[in-house]
Amino acid sequence: MDDAGLRVDDELPLPQIRQAAIPTVADQVFAALQQRILTLELPPRTRISEADVARRMGVSRQPVREAFKRLAKLGFLQIRPQTSTSVSLISEEAVLRARFIRTALEVQTCRTACEKLSEDGLEALAALIERQKAAIEAQDRDGFHALDDQFHREICMRSGVGYVWDLIHDSKGHMDRIRMLSLNPSSQRQALEEHVVILDALSARDPDAAAAAITNHLSRILVLIEEVKAMNHSWFTDASE
């Protein structure tokens, strides 16, 4: 210790840290399964097993077990030890919780974007909207879904708060299953129109209008969840279950 404060002694033995490969095998298994759950390729109640997933993906069971645990913690898998593992029902409570978190984050992001977005950033968002129009015309449902996500991500990234998208991405999965169930030309056109309103507010550098536009856009899930639940009731569980 000296007048400048504490200092690590040059001779202090510290271990060398080996950086793990990124992504790990477990990360890749997790990402593949999560994607198929969110797009409903693996719908609620689908039974899956460690052994089968490991065989199909050409990996050992350990990374699959790790991926299963992560998915279960996020609420996408229900693991019954010694019995079965299945894709979880859609939790209405989890959807509403995700919507609350996402709205809080994106409202502030849009306010920040009104100050931080460059003209190049606004042009990039406008180009994404044009690509969304093309996806609707081509009846490219999956493509539109990806471009929808990219629009929101670009607002974060180009406003200097890319870390916010990481937080949104981690919480929005429960909303994504509703979005996939509700994606049709009509809902896509409505989402596109709402994106245009958001971009108009950002271009006008109007933080209140941008906050209102994103709040309205993300509130549509409240209507969609009721419509989807009415058609796919067996795939849902409510807060009391």
C-alpha positions as CSV (number, residue, x, y, z in Angstrom):
1,M,0.0,0.0,0.0
2,D,1.3,3.5,-0.8
3,D,-0.1,7.0,-1.0
4,A,-1.8,6.2,-4.3
5,G,-3.8,3.4,-2.7
6,L,-3.8,-0.4,-3.0
7,R,-1.8,-2.0,-5.7
8,V,-1.5,-5.6,-6.9
9,D,2.0,-6.9,-6.2
10,D,3.9,-7.7,-9.4
11,E,4.8,-11.1,-8.0
12,L,1.3,-12.1,-6.9
13,P,0.6,-15.4,-8.6
14,L,-2.7,-15.3,-10.6
15,P,-4.0,-18.1,-12.9
16,Q,-4.2,-17.7,-16.6
17,I,-7.8,-17.7,-17.8
18,R,-8.6,-19.6,-20.9
19,Q,-11.4,-18.0,-22.9
20,A,-14.0,-20.5,-23.7
21,A,-15.0,-21.0,-27.3
22,I,-18.0,-18.8,-28.1
23,P,-20.6,-20.0,-28.7
24,T,-20.2,-23.2,-26.8
25,V,-21.9,-26.4,-27.8
26,A,-24.5,-25.8,-25.1
27,D,-25.1,-22.3,-26.5
28,Q,-25.7,-23.7,-30.0
29,V,-28.1,-26.4,-28.7
30,F,-29.9,-23.7,-26.6
31,A,-30.2,-21.3,-29.6
32,A,-31.5,-24.0,-31.9
33,L,-34.1,-25.3,-29.5
34,Q,-35.2,-21.8,-28.4
35,Q,-35.6,-20.7,-32.1
36,R,-37.8,-23.7,-32.8
37,I,-39.9,-23.1,-29.7
38,L,-40.5,-19.5,-30.5
39,T,-41.4,-20.1,-34.1
40,L,-43.7,-22.9,-32.9
41,E,-41.9,-25.6,-34.9
42,L,-41.9,-27.2,-31.5
43,P,-45.4,-26.2,-30.2
44,P,-46.6,-26.4,-26.6
45,R,-46.9,-29.9,-25.1
46,T,-44.3,-31.3,-27.6
47,R,-42.2,-34.0,-25.8
48,I,-38.5,-33.9,-26.3
49,S,-35.7,-35.9,-24.8
50,E,-32.0,-35.3,-24.1
51,A,-31.1,-38.5,-25.8
52,D,-33.0,-37.8,-29.0
53,V,-31.8,-34.1,-29.3
54,A,-28.2,-35.3,-28.6
55,R,-28.5,-37.9,-31.4
56,R,-30.1,-35.6,-33.9
57,M,-27.6,-32.8,-33.3
58,G,-24.5,-35.1,-33.1
59,V,-23.5,-34.0,-29.6
60,S,-23.2,-35.6,-26.1
61,R,-26.0,-35.3,-23.7
62,Q,-24.2,-32.9,-21.3
63,P,-24.6,-29.8,-23.4
64,V,-28.2,-30.8,-24.2
65,R,-28.9,-31.1,-20.4
66,E,-27.4,-27.6,-19.9
67,A,-29.6,-26.2,-22.7
68,F,-32.7,-27.8,-21.3
69,K,-32.0,-26.3,-17.8
70,R,-31.6,-22.8,-19.4
71,L,-34.8,-23.2,-21.4
72,A,-36.7,-24.4,-18.3
73,K,-35.4,-21.4,-16.3
74,L,-36.8,-19.1,-18.9
75,G,-40.1,-20.9,-18.8
76,F,-40.0,-22.6,-22.2
77,L,-39.5,-26.2,-21.1
78,Q,-41.2,-28.2,-18.3
79,I,-38.8,-30.8,-17.0
80,R,-40.3,-33.7,-15.0
81,P,-37.4,-35.7,-13.6
82,Q,-37.6,-39.4,-14.5
83,T,-40.7,-38.8,-16.5
84,S,-40.6,-36.5,-19.5
85,T,-39.6,-33.1,-20.8
86,S,-42.0,-31.1,-22.8
87,V,-42.4,-27.6,-24.4
88,S,-44.2,-25.4,-21.9
89,L,-47.7,-24.0,-22.4
90,I,-47.8,-20.3,-23.2
91,S,-48.0,-18.3,-20.0
92,E,-50.2,-15.3,-20.3
93,E,-48.6,-13.9,-17.2
94,A,-45.1,-14.3,-18.7
95,V,-46.3,-12.6,-21.9
96,L,-47.7,-9.6,-20.0
97,R,-44.6,-9.4,-17.8
98,A,-42.4,-9.4,-21.0
99,R,-44.5,-6.7,-22.6
100,F,-44.1,-4.5,-19.5
101,I,-40.4,-4.8,-19.4
102,R,-40.1,-4.3,-23.2
103,T,-42.3,-1.2,-23.2
104,A,-40.3,0.4,-20.3
105,L,-37.0,-0.2,-22.2
106,E,-38.2,0.8,-25.6
107,V,-39.9,4.0,-24.5
108,Q,-36.7,5.3,-23.1
109,T,-34.8,4.1,-26.1
110,C,-37.1,6.0,-28.5
111,R,-36.6,9.1,-26.4
112,T,-32.9,8.7,-26.6
113,A,-33.1,8.0,-30.4
114,C,-34.7,11.3,-31.0
115,E,-31.5,12.9,-29.8
116,K,-28.9,10.4,-31.0
117,L,-30.1,9.0,-34.3
118,S,-28.1,10.3,-37.3
119,E,-29.6,10.9,-40.7
120,D,-27.9,7.7,-41.9
121,G,-29.7,5.9,-39.0
122,L,-33.1,7.3,-40.1
123,E,-32.4,6.2,-43.7
124,A,-31.5,2.7,-42.5
125,L,-34.8,2.4,-40.6
126,A,-36.7,3.7,-43.7
127,A,-34.9,1.0,-45.8
128,L,-36.0,-1.7,-43.3
129,I,-39.6,-0.5,-43.6
130,E,-39.4,-0.9,-47.4
131,R,-38.0,-4.4,-46.9
132,Q,-41.0,-5.2,-44.6
133,K,-43.4,-4.0,-47.3
134,A,-41.7,-6.4,-49.8
135,A,-41.9,-9.3,-47.3
136,I,-45.6,-8.7,-46.9
137,E,-46.1,-8.7,-50.7
138,A,-44.0,-11.8,-51.0
139,Q,-46.0,-13.5,-48.2
140,D,-42.8,-14.1,-46.4
141,R,-44.0,-14.6,-42.9
142,D,-40.7,-15.5,-41.3
143,G,-38.9,-12.8,-43.2
144,F,-41.3,-10.2,-41.9
145,H,-40.9,-11.4,-38.4
146,A,-37.1,-11.2,-38.7
147,L,-37.3,-7.7,-40.2
148,D,-39.7,-6.6,-37.4
149,D,-37.1,-7.6,-34.8
150,Q,-34.3,-5.9,-36.9
151,F,-36.2,-2.6,-36.9
152,H,-36.4,-2.5,-33.1
153,R,-32.8,-3.7,-32.8
154,E,-31.5,-1.0,-35.2
155,I,-33.2,1.8,-33.1
156,C,-31.2,0.5,-30.1
157,M,-27.9,0.0,-31.9
158,R,-28.0,3.3,-33.8
159,S,-28.9,5.2,-30.7
160,G,-25.8,4.1,-28.8
161,V,-27.7,1.7,-26.5
162,G,-27.2,-1.6,-28.1
163,Y,-27.0,-3.3,-24.7
164,V,-30.7,-2.5,-24.3
165,W,-31.5,-4.9,-27.2
166,D,-29.7,-7.7,-25.3
167,L,-32.1,-7.1,-22.4
168,I,-35.1,-6.9,-24.7
169,H,-34.1,-10.1,-26.5
170,D,-33.8,-12.0,-23.3
171,S,-37.3,-11.1,-22.1
172,K,-39.3,-11.0,-25.3
173,G,-39.4,-14.7,-26.1
174,H,-42.8,-15.2,-24.5
175,M,-44.2,-12.4,-26.7
176,D,-42.7,-14.0,-29.8
177,R,-44.9,-17.1,-29.6
178,I,-48.0,-14.9,-29.6
179,R,-46.6,-12.9,-32.5
180,M,-45.9,-16.0,-34.6
181,L,-49.4,-17.4,-33.9
182,S,-51.0,-14.0,-35.0
183,L,-48.8,-13.3,-38.0
184,N,-51.0,-12.9,-41.0
185,P,-51.2,-10.3,-43.8
186,S,-53.5,-8.1,-41.8
187,S,-51.5,-8.1,-38.6
188,Q,-48.3,-7.6,-40.6
189,R,-49.7,-4.5,-42.4
190,Q,-50.8,-3.1,-39.1
191,A,-47.4,-3.6,-37.6
192,L,-45.9,-1.9,-40.6
193,E,-48.1,1.1,-40.3
194,E,-47.1,1.4,-36.6
195,H,-43.5,1.2,-37.6
196,V,-44.0,4.1,-40.0
197,V,-45.6,6.2,-37.2
198,I,-42.6,5.4,-35.0
199,L,-40.2,6.4,-37.7
200,D,-42.1,9.6,-38.4
201,A,-41.8,10.6,-34.7
202,L,-38.1,9.8,-34.6
203,S,-37.6,11.8,-37.8
204,A,-39.4,14.8,-36.3
205,R,-37.2,14.5,-33.2
206,D,-40.3,14.4,-31.0
207,P,-39.6,12.3,-27.9
208,D,-43.2,12.4,-26.6
209,A,-44.7,11.3,-30.0
210,A,-42.0,8.5,-30.3
211,A,-42.8,7.3,-26.7
212,A,-46.5,7.3,-27.5
213,A,-46.0,5.5,-30.8
214,I,-43.9,2.7,-29.4
215,T,-46.2,2.3,-26.4
216,N,-49.2,1.9,-28.8
217,H,-47.2,-0.5,-31.0
218,L,-46.3,-2.8,-28.1
219,S,-49.7,-2.6,-26.5
220,R,-51.2,-4.5,-29.5
221,I,-50.1,-7.7,-27.8
222,L,-52.9,-7.2,-25.4
223,V,-55.4,-7.6,-28.2
224,L,-53.5,-10.3,-30.0
225,I,-53.2,-12.5,-26.9
226,E,-57.0,-12.7,-26.5
227,E,-57.5,-13.4,-30.2
228,V,-54.8,-16.2,-30.2
229,K,-56.0,-17.6,-26.9
230,A,-59.5,-18.0,-28.3
231,M,-58.3,-20.0,-31.2
232,N,-55.6,-22.0,-29.4
233,H,-56.9,-22.3,-25.9
234,S,-55.2,-25.6,-25.1
235,W,-51.8,-24.1,-25.6
236,F,-52.2,-21.5,-22.8
237,T,-52.0,-21.5,-19.1
238,D,-53.1,-18.5,-17.0
239,A,-51.6,-16.9,-13.9
240,S,-53.6,-19.1,-11.5
241,E,-52.5,-22.4,-13.0
